């Protein structure tokens, strides 16, 4: 019997990505601190507006089988064990926007994706995504849950919700219910279970309530400053509220294990207009975006790996036609034309990109293959700090070493100081809240062929992408910083595309 909570690191999108910051996590307040009831308490209407019922087709039609959560207006997060290995989405429905089952709105999902390494024996990687056929609109009863922002949550109070049974072997409930649980450290949880992984999360003390059959896939959430953040997905456990056996979860973080591990960047005293040559594997997220021309494919722009299926780049690097067949992604190299090639299946330019002002100069490209991490192939991290004015950053690419020059063969990088938007407005008029400027008069700069590449800062030894190379006046022209798409302004947009 499967019960409990498990969370996985979702795809890392590196554009100061936080999860649904504008609309997420606005629901009820959860149970009072002194409420500890094994079978939970009934939830108020709209208290957990991200909660969905995953319905599975059976002999008598569709019926509730698992829970799940809305993470953006196109995707549902749930558990892999709730979905068959066949990949056929026609046997499932998503019901949302209700507390009473069978009274909500139905969606017929177009596909689902179980984690490629899900192990049904150990329940490792028990995580899955379901793509809706429709696009959700937010209301008091339909809203996304937020992503977690804190890694160490041991001992925190959390809430799990669902329509699961009130005792092991019982019937699923009609009304949505919830119960409060204390998060338990993995070390403590190993006293109860053998199969506890770093990606597992345990919750529930002996005198607390629990999730049960029918709750699988649903959210375990904590409250941060009035918003609810999902930290676990119901996975498994021993029975329901059995003393000494907490429920289990899979932690949600963004590429913390693999992202941002590259070189140290240039020394602090290196300021060279045309940059310095990069060491092998120093910027393993850097890709070359190749465009088809008269003589075949050749380098045209940069970009960055944000997870094993997606590349982040600039909208102006891609044509308005939407035809991905004219592009290639080259990765895993410092010397151009020596890396691995991928033929992307699609690209998505920001729908409000303005080629006149360069506003919203951001795009995503979906790879046909799935990347494997190595010393030369690795994703960049999402930024975690909003105020970065005055910080040191690094931009990398194969762009020209001076305006009008030829693109380089070797990957190069240069250090730049991030400039406030108010200061940048002294040089340009088309500076938006979504813009980011970098570069003092005596510093290097990006140039032609660097567009779409990453501007990154170092946080505790990891590199976080804060900008995407967009435009500027010339290259390293005094008084004119380089202009980038500001990562933090496109978080929701990036989430909505995936």
C-alpha positions as CSV (number, residue, x, y, z in Angstrom):
1,X,0.0,0.0,0.0
2,X,1.3,3.4,-1.0
3,X,0.9,6.4,1.2
4,X,3.1,9.3,2.3
5,X,4.9,12.1,0.6
6,X,7.7,12.3,-1.9
7,X,9.1,15.2,-3.9
8,X,11.6,15.6,-6.7
9,X,13.7,18.4,-8.1
10,X,11.8,19.6,-11.1
11,X,13.4,20.8,-14.2
12,X,15.7,23.7,-13.5
13,X,15.0,26.7,-15.5
14,X,17.7,29.2,-15.0
15,X,16.3,32.7,-15.2
16,X,16.0,33.7,-11.6
17,X,13.3,31.1,-11.5
18,X,11.0,31.1,-8.5
19,X,7.7,29.3,-8.7
20,X,4.6,31.4,-9.6
21,X,5.5,34.3,-7.4
22,X,2.6,36.5,-8.5
23,X,-0.3,34.2,-7.9
24,X,0.9,31.1,-6.0
25,X,0.2,29.8,-2.6
26,X,-2.8,32.0,-1.6
27,X,-5.2,29.7,0.1
28,X,-6.5,29.0,3.5
29,X,-4.6,29.2,6.8
30,X,-4.6,25.4,7.5
31,X,-5.6,23.8,10.8
32,X,-4.9,25.6,14.1
33,X,-1.7,24.7,15.7
34,X,-3.3,22.5,18.4
35,X,-5.3,20.4,15.9
36,X,-3.9,16.9,15.5
37,X,-6.5,14.5,14.2
38,X,-5.6,11.2,12.6
39,X,-8.4,11.4,9.9
40,X,-7.9,15.2,9.4
41,X,-10.4,18.0,9.3
42,X,-12.7,19.1,6.5
43,X,-11.3,21.9,4.4
44,X,-13.0,25.2,3.7
45,X,-13.9,26.1,0.1
46,X,-10.8,27.5,-1.7
47,X,-8.5,26.7,1.2
48,X,-6.3,24.5,-1.0
49,X,-7.1,25.8,-4.5
50,X,-4.1,24.0,-6.0
51,X,-5.4,20.6,-5.0
52,X,-6.7,18.4,-7.8
53,X,-8.3,15.0,-8.1
54,X,-6.6,12.6,-10.5
55,X,-9.4,10.4,-11.9
56,X,-8.6,7.0,-13.5
57,X,-10.9,5.1,-15.9
58,X,-12.3,1.9,-14.5
59,X,-15.2,-0.6,-15.2
60,X,-17.8,2.0,-14.2
61,X,-16.2,5.1,-15.7
62,X,-13.8,7.6,-14.2
63,X,-13.2,7.8,-10.4
64,X,-10.8,9.4,-8.0
65,X,-7.5,7.5,-7.7
66,X,-4.9,10.0,-6.5
67,X,-4.2,13.7,-5.7
68,X,-2.0,16.3,-7.3
69,X,-1.3,20.0,-7.3
70,X,-1.5,22.8,-9.8
71,X,2.0,24.3,-10.4
72,X,1.1,26.5,-13.3
73,X,-1.7,27.0,-15.7
74,X,-0.8,24.0,-17.9
75,X,0.9,21.4,-15.6
76,X,0.0,19.2,-12.6
77,X,2.5,17.7,-10.2
78,X,1.7,14.2,-8.9
79,X,3.4,10.9,-8.0
80,X,4.8,8.5,-10.7
81,X,3.1,5.5,-9.1
82,X,-0.3,7.1,-9.7
83,X,0.2,6.7,-13.5
84,X,0.7,3.6,-15.6
85,X,3.9,2.8,-17.4
86,X,2.1,2.8,-20.8
87,X,2.1,6.6,-21.1
88,X,-1.5,6.6,-22.4
89,X,-3.1,9.8,-21.0
90,X,-6.6,8.9,-22.3
91,X,-7.3,6.8,-19.2
92,X,-7.1,9.8,-16.9
93,X,-8.9,13.0,-16.1
94,X,-8.0,16.0,-13.9
95,X,-10.8,17.5,-11.8
96,X,-10.1,20.9,-10.2
97,X,-11.7,23.9,-8.6
98,X,-13.8,22.1,-5.9
99,X,-13.8,20.7,-2.4
100,X,-16.6,18.2,-3.1
101,X,-15.5,15.5,-5.4
102,X,-17.4,15.1,-8.7
103,X,-18.5,18.7,-8.7
104,X,-15.4,20.4,-10.2
105,X,-14.2,21.1,-13.7
106,X,-12.8,18.3,-15.8
107,X,-9.8,18.3,-18.1
108,X,-8.6,15.5,-20.4
109,X,-4.8,15.7,-20.1
110,X,-2.8,15.5,-23.3
111,X,0.2,13.6,-21.8
112,X,2.0,12.7,-18.7
113,X,5.7,12.3,-17.8
114,X,6.8,9.9,-15.1
115,X,10.4,10.3,-13.8
116,X,12.7,8.3,-16.1
117,X,14.3,6.7,-13.0
118,X,11.2,5.9,-11.0
119,X,11.7,2.6,-9.2
120,X,8.4,1.0,-8.2
121,X,10.2,-1.3,-5.7
122,X,12.0,1.3,-3.7
123,X,9.7,4.3,-4.6
124,X,12.7,6.3,-5.5
125,X,12.0,9.2,-7.9
126,X,8.2,8.9,-7.4
127,X,7.4,12.1,-9.3
128,X,5.4,12.9,-12.4
129,X,4.0,15.8,-14.4
130,X,0.7,15.9,-16.3
131,X,0.0,18.4,-19.1
132,X,-3.5,19.8,-19.3
133,X,-5.3,20.1,-22.6
134,X,-6.8,23.5,-21.4
135,X,-5.2,26.5,-19.8
136,X,-6.3,27.3,-16.3
137,X,-7.5,30.8,-15.2
138,X,-6.9,31.8,-11.6
139,X,-9.9,32.3,-9.2
140,X,-10.6,31.8,-5.5
141,X,-10.8,28.0,-6.0
142,X,-8.2,27.6,-8.7
143,X,-4.6,28.8,-8.0
144,X,-1.1,27.3,-8.2
145,X,1.0,26.3,-5.2
146,X,4.4,28.0,-4.7
147,X,7.8,26.3,-5.0
148,X,9.8,25.9,-1.7
149,X,12.5,28.4,-1.0
150,X,14.1,26.9,2.1
151,X,16.2,23.7,2.0
152,X,16.3,23.0,5.8
153,X,12.7,22.4,6.9
154,X,13.2,19.7,9.5
155,X,10.9,20.3,12.4
156,X,8.6,22.6,10.5
157,X,4.8,22.3,10.6
158,X,3.2,21.2,7.3
159,X,-0.2,20.4,6.0
160,X,-1.2,17.5,3.7
161,X,-4.6,17.5,1.9
162,X,-6.6,15.1,-0.1
163,X,-9.7,13.0,-0.6
164,X,-8.0,9.8,0.7
165,X,-9.4,7.3,3.1
166,X,-9.7,8.2,6.8
167,X,-8.2,4.9,7.9
168,X,-6.3,2.1,6.1
169,X,-8.6,0.1,3.9
170,X,-11.5,2.6,4.2
171,X,-13.3,4.5,1.4
172,X,-12.2,7.8,-0.1
173,X,-14.0,10.8,1.2
174,X,-16.3,13.1,-0.6
175,X,-15.1,16.3,1.0
176,X,-11.5,17.5,0.8
177,X,-9.7,17.2,4.1
178,X,-6.4,18.2,5.6
179,X,-4.2,17.4,8.5
180,X,-1.1,19.0,10.2
181,X,2.2,17.1,10.3
182,X,5.7,17.8,11.6
183,X,8.6,17.3,9.1
184,X,11.0,14.7,10.4
185,X,14.7,14.6,9.5
186,X,15.9,11.9,7.1
187,X,18.3,10.6,9.8
188,X,15.4,10.1,12.2
189,X,13.2,8.6,9.4
190,X,15.8,5.9,8.7
191,X,15.0,4.5,12.2
192,X,11.7,3.4,10.6
193,X,12.5,2.7,7.0
194,X,15.5,1.4,5.0
195,X,14.7,3.0,1.6
196,X,15.2,6.7,2.5
197,X,17.0,8.7,-0.1
198,X,18.4,12.2,-0.1
199,X,15.5,13.1,-2.3
200,X,13.0,11.7,0.3
201,X,11.2,13.8,2.9
202,X,9.4,12.4,5.9
203,X,6.7,13.9,8.1
204,X,4.4,12.9,10.9
205,X,5.0,12.3,14.7
206,X,3.3,9.5,16.5
207,X,0.4,11.7,17.8
208,X,-0.3,13.4,14.5
209,X,-2.6,12.6,11.6
210,X,-1.5,11.3,8.2
211,X,-2.2,10.8,4.6
212,X,-3.7,7.5,3.5
213,X,-4.9,5.6,0.4
214,X,-6.2,8.0,-2.3
215,X,-4.0,10.9,-1.1
216,X,-0.9,9.7,-3.2
217,X,0.4,12.5,-5.5
218,X,-1.1,15.2,-3.4
219,X,0.8,18.1,-1.8
220,X,2.6,18.5,1.5
221,X,3.0,22.2,2.1
222,X,4.4,24.7,4.5
223,X,3.4,28.3,5.1
224,X,6.0,31.1,4.5
225,X,4.8,34.6,5.1
226,X,1.2,33.8,4.3
227,X,1.9,31.7,1.2
228,X,1.9,28.0,0.9
229,X,4.9,26.2,-0.6
230,X,4.8,22.6,-1.7
231,X,7.7,20.7,-0.2
232,X,6.5,17.1,-0.7
233,X,4.4,14.9,-2.9
234,X,2.5,12.0,-1.2
235,X,4.3,8.8,-2.0
236,X,4.2,5.9,0.5
237,X,4.5,4.8,4.0
238,X,3.6,1.9,6.4
239,X,-0.2,2.0,6.9
240,X,-1.8,5.3,7.8
241,X,-0.7,7.2,11.0
242,X,1.0,4.0,12.3
243,X,3.1,5.1,15.4
244,X,6.8,5.1,14.6
245,X,6.3,5.3,10.8
246,X,6.3,8.8,9.3
247,X,5.0,9.5,5.9
248,X,7.5,10.0,3.1
249,X,8.1,12.8,0.6
250,X,10.5,13.8,-2.2
251,X,12.1,17.3,-1.8
252,X,11.5,20.0,-4.4
253,X,14.5,22.1,-5.2
254,X,16.0,23.4,-8.4
255,X,19.0,21.6,-9.7
256,X,20.8,22.0,-6.4
257,X,22.7,18.8,-6.9
258,X,24.1,19.5,-10.4
259,X,23.7,23.1,-11.3
260,X,26.2,25.9,-11.4
261,X,29.4,23.9,-10.9
262,X,31.9,25.3,-13.2
263,X,35.1,27.3,-13.1
264,X,36.0,30.2,-10.9
265,X,35.7,32.9,-13.6
266,X,38.4,35.5,-14.2
267,X,40.5,36.9,-11.3
268,X,39.1,40.0,-9.7
269,X,41.7,42.2,-11.4
270,X,41.2,41.0,-14.9
271,X,39.3,43.5,-17.0
272,X,40.0,42.9,-20.7
273,X,37.7,44.2,-23.4
274,X,37.9,41.1,-25.5
275,X,37.8,38.7,-22.5
276,X,40.1,35.8,-21.6
277,X,40.0,32.3,-22.9
278,X,38.0,29.9,-20.7
279,X,39.2,26.6,-19.3
280,X,37.6,23.3,-20.4
281,X,34.4,22.8,-18.4
282,X,34.6,26.3,-16.8
283,X,31.1,27.2,-18.1
284,X,29.5,23.8,-18.9
285,X,26.0,25.3,-19.4
286,X,27.2,27.4,-22.3
287,X,25.9,26.3,-25.7
288,X,26.4,27.5,-29.3
289,X,23.2,28.2,-31.1
290,X,23.9,27.3,-34.8
291,X,21.8,28.7,-37.6
292,X,21.5,27.2,-41.2
293,X,23.0,29.4,-43.9
294,X,24.2,29.0,-47.5
295,X,27.2,27.0,-46.4
296,X,25.5,24.8,-43.8
297,X,25.1,25.5,-40.0
298,X,27.3,28.0,-38.2
299,X,27.5,29.8,-34.9
300,X,25.0,32.6,-34.5
301,X,24.2,33.1,-30.8
302,X,24.8,31.7,-27.3
303,X,22.5,30.1,-24.8
304,X,22.5,28.2,-21.6
305,X,21.5,24.8,-20.3
306,X,18.8,25.1,-17.7
307,X,17.8,21.5,-17.4
308,X,18.3,18.3,-19.4
309,X,15.7,19.2,-22.0
310,X,15.6,23.0,-22.4
311,X,17.9,25.8,-23.5
312,X,17.5,29.5,-22.5
313,X,18.4,32.1,-25.1
314,X,17.3,35.5,-26.6
315,X,14.2,35.9,-28.7
316,X,16.1,38.0,-31.3
317,X,18.3,35.0,-32.0
318,X,15.3,33.1,-33.5
319,X,13.1,33.8,-36.5
320,X,9.4,34.6,-36.1
321,X,8.5,31.6,-38.2
322,X,8.8,29.2,-35.4
323,X,10.6,26.6,-37.6
324,X,13.2,24.8,-35.5
325,X,14.6,22.9,-38.4
326,X,16.9,25.8,-39.3
327,X,18.8,25.6,-35.9
328,X,21.2,23.3,-34.1
329,X,22.4,23.3,-30.5
330,X,26.1,22.4,-29.9
331,X,27.1,21.7,-26.4
332,X,29.9,20.1,-24.2
333,X,32.9,21.9,-25.7
334,X,35.1,25.0,-25.5
335,X,36.2,24.8,-29.1
336,X,33.4,25.5,-31.5
337,X,32.5,22.7,-34.0
338,X,33.9,20.0,-31.7
339,X,30.9,19.5,-29.5
340,X,27.8,17.3,-29.6
341,X,24.9,18.4,-31.8
342,X,21.2,18.4,-31.1
343,X,18.4,19.2,-33.5
344,X,15.8,21.1,-31.4
345,X,12.2,20.0,-31.7
346,X,10.7,23.5,-31.0
347,X,11.4,27.0,-29.7
348,X,9.2,29.5,-27.9
349,X,9.9,33.2,-28.3
350,X,8.2,35.5,-25.7
351,X,4.8,36.4,-27.2
352,X,5.4,40.1,-26.3
353,X,8.9,40.3,-27.7
354,X,9.3,43.7,-29.3
355,X,12.1,43.8,-31.9
356,X,12.0,47.6,-31.9
357,X,12.7,48.1,-28.2
358,X,14.1,44.7,-27.4
359,X,11.7,44.3,-24.5
360,X,11.0,40.7,-23.6
361,X,14.0,39.4,-25.5
362,X,13.8,35.9,-24.1
363,X,13.2,32.5,-25.6
364,X,13.3,28.7,-24.8
365,X,14.4,25.9,-27.0
366,X,13.4,22.3,-26.4
367,X,16.1,19.6,-27.2
368,X,15.2,16.4,-29.1
369,X,17.6,14.5,-26.8
370,X,18.0,14.3,-23.1
371,X,21.2,15.6,-21.7
372,X,23.4,13.7,-19.2
373,X,25.6,15.6,-16.8
374,X,29.4,15.5,-17.0
375,X,32.3,17.8,-16.4
376,X,31.5,19.7,-19.6
377,X,27.7,19.4,-19.6
378,X,25.8,20.8,-16.7
379,X,22.9,23.2,-16.0
380,X,23.3,26.7,-14.6
381,X,21.5,27.6,-11.4
382,X,18.5,29.9,-10.9
383,X,19.3,33.1,-9.1
384,X,18.1,33.4,-5.5
385,X,18.8,37.1,-4.8
386,X,16.7,39.9,-6.4
387,X,19.0,42.9,-5.5
388,X,22.2,42.4,-7.3
389,X,23.2,46.0,-8.2
390,X,27.0,46.4,-7.9
391,X,27.7,42.7,-7.9
392,X,30.4,41.2,-10.0
393,X,29.3,39.0,-12.9
394,X,30.7,37.0,-15.8
395,X,29.5,36.8,-19.4
396,X,30.7,34.1,-21.7
397,X,30.5,33.2,-25.4
398,X,32.1,32.8,-28.8
399,X,31.2,36.4,-29.9
400,X,33.5,38.8,-31.7
401,X,36.4,40.5,-29.8
402,X,35.5,43.9,-31.2
403,X,32.5,45.3,-33.0
404,X,32.4,44.0,-36.6
405,X,35.0,41.3,-36.0
406,X,34.9,37.6,-36.5
407,X,33.5,35.2,-33.9
408,X,36.1,33.3,-31.9
409,X,36.9,29.6,-32.0
410,X,37.6,29.3,-28.3
411,X,35.0,30.1,-25.6
412,X,35.9,33.3,-23.8
413,X,34.6,35.2,-20.8
414,X,34.8,38.6,-19.2
415,X,34.0,40.1,-15.8
416,X,31.4,42.9,-15.5
417,X,29.8,44.9,-12.7
418,X,26.0,45.0,-12.6
419,X,24.7,48.5,-12.9
420,X,21.3,49.8,-11.5
421,X,18.6,50.5,-14.0
422,X,18.4,54.1,-12.8
423,X,22.1,54.5,-13.7
424,X,21.6,52.7,-17.0
425,X,18.8,55.1,-18.0
426,X,21.5,57.8,-18.2
427,X,22.7,55.9,-21.3
428,X,19.6,54.5,-22.9
429,X,15.9,55.3,-23.0
430,X,14.6,51.8,-23.6
431,X,15.4,50.3,-20.2
432,X,12.5,48.4,-18.6
433,X,11.9,46.8,-15.2
434,X,12.7,43.5,-17.0
435,X,16.1,44.8,-18.2
436,X,19.4,44.4,-16.5
437,X,22.5,46.4,-17.3
438,X,26.2,45.4,-16.7
439,X,29.5,46.9,-17.5
440,X,31.6,49.9,-16.3
441,X,33.7,52.0,-18.6
442,X,37.0,50.1,-17.9
443,X,35.4,46.7,-18.2
444,X,35.0,44.2,-21.0
445,X,31.8,43.4,-22.7
446,X,29.8,40.9,-24.8
447,X,29.7,41.5,-28.5
448,X,28.1,40.2,-31.7
449,X,27.7,36.4,-31.5
450,X,27.3,36.5,-27.7
451,X,23.5,37.2,-27.8
452,X,21.4,34.8,-25.9
453,X,24.3,33.7,-23.6
454,X,24.3,33.8,-19.8
455,X,25.3,36.6,-17.5
456,X,26.0,34.9,-14.2
457,X,27.0,35.6,-10.6
458,X,28.7,33.4,-8.1
459,X,26.9,32.4,-4.9
460,X,28.8,30.2,-2.5
461,X,30.7,28.5,-5.2
462,X,27.8,28.0,-7.6
463,X,27.0,30.1,-10.7
464,X,23.5,31.6,-11.0
465,X,22.3,33.1,-14.3
466,X,20.8,36.5,-13.8
467,X,20.7,37.8,-17.3
468,X,20.5,36.8,-21.0
469,X,22.7,38.8,-23.4
470,X,20.3,41.1,-25.4
471,X,21.7,44.3,-26.8
472,X,23.8,47.5,-26.3
473,X,25.6,50.3,-28.2
474,X,28.6,48.7,-29.9
475,X,30.9,46.6,-27.7
476,X,32.5,48.1,-24.6
477,X,31.7,51.6,-25.6
478,X,32.4,53.9,-22.6
479,X,29.2,55.2,-21.0
480,X,27.1,52.4,-22.5
481,X,26.7,49.3,-20.4
482,X,25.5,46.0,-22.0
483,X,21.8,45.3,-21.7
484,X,20.4,41.9,-20.7
485,X,17.0,40.4,-20.1
486,X,16.5,40.3,-16.4
487,X,15.9,36.7,-15.2
488,X,13.6,37.5,-12.3
489,X,11.1,39.2,-14.6
490,X,10.2,36.1,-16.6
491,X,9.8,33.4,-13.9
492,X,6.1,32.8,-14.5
493,X,6.5,32.9,-18.3
494,X,9.2,30.2,-18.2
495,X,7.1,28.0,-15.9
496,X,4.1,28.4,-18.2
497,X,6.0,27.1,-21.2
498,X,7.0,23.8,-19.6
